[in-house]
């Protein structure tokens, strides 16, 4: 064995206060790594459990699992931006935002799997077996939002009208934009979809909000006294891709399956989906200080 390599290994484990011999002896008994074990292929391929016999339900399930894995990749990148003890150079920041844009582009383009990859009649049958589940219940989607921007930016204009001058966290979450998908402010009724979602995740959303307060992606960006045009462009690109182009793609796909010949079907979660999904109603922006009025909606 290369003596220099052995020396480096010894130095590595001695620096950890460990005996290098123990680790080297351990290599005698370690099995070679196989792709299928490392990637957990068998486990991944066992996670699709359709509720009906329609073939395209498997496509639907796998597509959404891929979406959740993509969101996990995005959160992985964002966590690196939020490490307070790490000094972020602008080049590091730009690279992370570029990765976020790349993953968002994957979310947008992969929607063709839904738009063109499902049988219309079959989908409109098997989706009813999924009631009251809804994509609105994606917790990773909400974690990502909370990590990207101060939570007040996730309250739309109508919601801000209902807030007190110094709203508590509970008050903010009562008026956060995504509640419009399941809470009727005229009747005071909450859909089962939203109620179940909040019972499972609301406290974790509040905990994360407190954890990242003053340290979201937007606030990390603001630490640069004179950000370059390149960084500003990347930030705007991510904001627009994630909060305008992706919701519009989702909306157009929903229209294909839920709106035909003048008939508008209800989403599985019972939300007013046409209004809820449209970016002009959500009014979501991670980095509002980079835009004028509704400029984000038309930015190219």
C-alpha positions in Angstrom: 0.0 0.0 0.0 1.1 3.6 -0.7 3.1 4.7 2.4 1.9 8.3 1.9 -1.7 7.2 1.9 -1.1 5.2 5.1 0.4 8.2 6.7 -2.6 10.4 5.8 -5.0 7.8 7.2 -3.0 7.7 10.5 -3.1 11.5 10.7 -6.8 11.5 10.0 -7.8 9.1 12.8 -5.2 10.5 15.3 -6.7 13.9 14.8 -10.0 12.4 15.9 -8.4 10.8 18.9 -8.9 7.3 17.4 -6.6 4.4 16.9 -5.9 4.1 13.1 -5.2 0.3 13.4 -8.8 -0.4 14.5 -10.2 1.3 11.4 -7.8 -0.5 9.1 -8.6 -3.8 10.7 -12.3 -3.1 10.1 -11.6 -2.9 6.4 -10.8 -6.6 6.5 -14.4 -7.4 7.3 -16.2 -4.8 5.4 -18.2 -6.0 2.3 -17.8 -4.3 -1.1 -20.4 -1.7 -1.8 -23.0 -2.6 -4.4 -25.0 0.0 -6.3 -28.4 -1.6 -5.4 -27.5 -1.5 -1.7 -26.1 2.0 -1.6 -29.0 3.5 -3.5 -31.5 1.3 -1.7 -33.1 0.4 -5.1 -35.3 -2.4 -3.8 -36.7 -0.2 -1.1 -37.4 2.6 -3.6 -39.1 0.3 -6.0 -41.3 -1.1 -3.3 -42.8 2.3 -2.3 -45.5 2.5 -5.0 -48.8 1.2 -3.6 -51.7 2.0 -6.0 -55.2 2.1 -4.6 -56.9 1.1 -7.9 -56.2 -1.2 -10.9 -55.7 1.7 -13.3 -52.2 1.4 -14.8 -51.5 5.2 -14.8 -51.9 5.5 -11.1 -48.4 4.1 -10.8 -47.2 6.9 -13.0 -49.0 9.4 -10.8 -47.4 8.0 -7.6 -43.9 7.8 -9.0 -44.1 11.3 -10.4 -45.0 12.8 -7.0 -42.3 10.8 -5.3 -39.8 12.2 -7.7 -41.2 15.7 -6.9 -40.7 15.1 -3.2 -37.1 13.9 -3.7 -36.4 17.0 -5.8 -37.7 19.2 -3.0 -35.4 17.3 -0.6 -32.5 18.2 -2.9 -33.5 21.8 -2.8 -33.8 21.9 1.0 -30.4 20.2 1.2 -28.9 23.2 -0.8 -30.8 25.8 1.2 -29.6 24.4 4.5 -26.0 25.1 3.4 -26.9 28.7 2.7 -28.4 29.1 6.2 -25.3 27.9 8.1 -24.7 31.0 10.2 -21.1 30.1 11.2 -20.1 29.7 7.5 -18.9 32.7 5.6 -20.6 32.7 2.3 -18.8 34.1 -0.7 -20.9 35.5 -3.5 -19.6 32.7 -5.8 -20.8 30.1 -3.3 -24.2 31.8 -3.0 -24.6 32.0 -6.8 -23.7 28.4 -7.2 -26.4 27.3 -4.7 -29.0 29.5 -6.3 -28.1 28.1 -9.7 -28.7 24.6 -8.3 -32.1 25.7 -6.9 -33.0 27.1 -10.4 -31.9 23.8 -12.0 -34.0 21.7 -9.6 -37.0 24.0 -10.1 -36.6 23.6 -13.9 -36.8 19.9 -13.3 -40.1 20.4 -11.4 -41.5 22.5 -14.3 -40.4 20.3 -17.2 -41.3 17.1 -15.4 -44.9 18.2 -15.3 -45.2 16.8 -18.8 -45.4 13.4 -17.1 -48.7 14.6 -15.6 -49.9 16.8 -18.5 -49.3 14.3 -21.3 -48.6 11.0 -19.6 -51.9 10.1 -18.0 -55.0 8.8 -19.6 -57.7 11.4 -19.2 -60.6 9.1 -18.3 -58.6 6.8 -16.1 -57.1 9.7 -14.1 -60.5 11.2 -13.5 -61.6 7.9 -12.1 -58.6 6.9 -9.9 -58.1 10.3 -8.5 -61.4 10.1 -6.7 -60.0 7.2 -4.7 -57.4 9.6 -3.4 -59.9 11.9 -1.8 -59.2 13.9 0.4 -55.5 13.8 -0.1 -54.0 16.7 -2.0 -50.6 18.0 -3.1 -51.5 21.0 -0.9 -50.4 18.6 1.9 -46.7 18.5 0.8 -44.8 19.6 3.9 -41.5 19.9 2.2 -43.0 22.5 -0.1 -43.8 24.6 3.1 -40.5 23.9 4.7 -38.7 25.2 1.6 -40.8 28.4 1.6 -40.2 29.1 5.3 -36.4 28.7 4.8 -36.4 31.0 1.8 -38.1 34.1 3.1 -39.5 35.7 6.3 -42.9 34.1 7.0 -44.7 37.4 6.6 -43.9 37.3 2.9 -46.1 34.2 2.7 -49.1 36.2 3.7 -50.9 37.7 0.6 -52.4 41.2 0.5 -55.8 40.1 1.7 -54.1 38.3 4.6 -52.1 41.3 5.6 -55.3 43.3 5.9 -56.4 40.9 8.6 -53.1 41.1 10.6 -52.6 43.2 13.7 -49.6 45.7 13.7 -47.4 43.2 15.6 -48.9 39.8 14.7 -48.0 36.7 16.7 -46.8 33.6 14.9 -50.2 32.0 15.5 -51.9 34.9 13.8 -49.5 34.8 10.8 -50.1 31.1 10.3 -53.8 31.6 10.5 -53.5 34.0 7.5 -50.7 32.3 5.5 -51.5 32.1 1.8 -51.9 28.3 1.6 -54.8 28.2 4.1 -56.9 29.8 1.3 -57.0 26.3 -0.2 -58.9 24.8 2.7 -60.4 27.5 4.9 -63.6 29.3 4.1 -63.4 32.7 5.9 -67.1 33.3 5.2 -68.4 30.2 6.9 -65.4 29.5 9.2 -65.2 25.9 8.0 -61.9 24.1 7.5 -61.6 21.3 5.0 -60.6 17.9 6.3 -57.6 18.1 4.0 -56.3 21.3 5.6 -57.2 20.2 9.1 -55.3 16.9 8.8 -52.3 18.7 7.3 -52.1 21.2 10.1 -52.6 18.6 12.8 -49.6 16.7 11.5 -47.3 19.6 10.5 -48.3 23.0 11.8 -46.1 22.9 14.9 -43.1 21.9 12.9 -43.7 24.8 10.6 -43.8 27.2 13.5 -40.7 25.6 15.0 -38.8 26.0 11.8 -40.0 29.6 11.4 -38.5 30.4 14.8 -35.3 28.5 14.0 -34.6 30.4 10.8 -35.8 33.8 11.9 -33.4 36.5 10.6 -31.5 33.9 8.7 -33.6 32.9 5.7 -32.1 32.9 2.2 -33.5 36.4 1.6 -31.9 37.7 4.8 -28.6 35.9 4.0 -28.6 37.6 0.6 -29.1 41.0 2.2 -25.8 40.6 4.0 -24.0 41.4 0.8 -23.5 45.1 0.8 -23.2 45.4 -3.0 -24.5 42.2 -4.6 -23.5 41.8 -8.2 -25.9 41.9 -11.1 -25.2 38.2 -11.6 -26.3 37.3 -8.1 -29.4 39.6 -8.3 -30.4 37.9 -11.6 -30.0 34.4 -10.1 -32.2 35.4 -7.2 -34.9 36.8 -9.4 -34.7 33.8 -11.7 -35.2 31.4 -8.8 -38.1 33.4 -7.4 -39.9 33.7 -10.7 -39.3 30.0 -11.7 -40.5 28.6 -8.3 -43.3 31.0 -7.5 -44.7 31.8 -11.0 -43.7 29.4 -13.7 -44.1 26.2 -11.6 -47.6 27.2 -10.2 -48.7 28.1 -13.7 -47.5 24.8 -15.1 -49.5 23.1 -12.3 -52.5 25.2 -13.1 -52.5 24.4 -16.8 -52.2 20.7 -16.0 -55.1 20.9 -13.6 -57.2 22.7 -16.2 -56.7 19.8 -18.7 -58.1 17.2 -16.3 -60.5 19.2 -14.2 -61.9 21.7 -16.7 -63.5 20.4 -19.9 -66.5 21.4 -22.0 -67.6 24.0 -19.6 -67.5 21.6 -16.6 -65.2 22.4 -13.7 -64.4 19.4 -11.5 -63.5 19.7 -7.8 -59.9 18.9 -6.7 -59.5 15.9 -4.5 -58.8 18.2 -1.5 -61.9 20.3 -2.3 -59.9 23.5 -2.9 -60.9 26.3 -5.2 -58.0 25.2 -7.4 -58.3 27.7 -10.2 -58.0 30.6 -7.8 -55.6 29.0 -5.4 -53.0 27.8 -8.0 -52.8 31.0 -9.9 -49.7 33.1 -8.9 -51.6 36.3 -9.0 -53.8 35.0 -6.2 -51.1 33.3 -4.2 -49.0 36.5 -4.5 -46.0 34.5 -3.3 -42.5 36.0 -3.6 -39.4 34.9 -1.7 -37.5 38.1 -2.5 -40.0 40.9 -2.7 -37.3 43.6 -2.4 -36.0 42.6 -5.9 -39.4 43.4 -7.6 -41.6 46.3 -8.2 -45.3 45.7 -7.6 -46.4 42.6 -9.7 -43.3 42.7 -11.9 -42.5 39.1 -10.9 -45.6 37.8 -12.8 -44.3 39.0 -16.1 -40.5 38.7 -15.7 -38.8 36.7 -18.4 
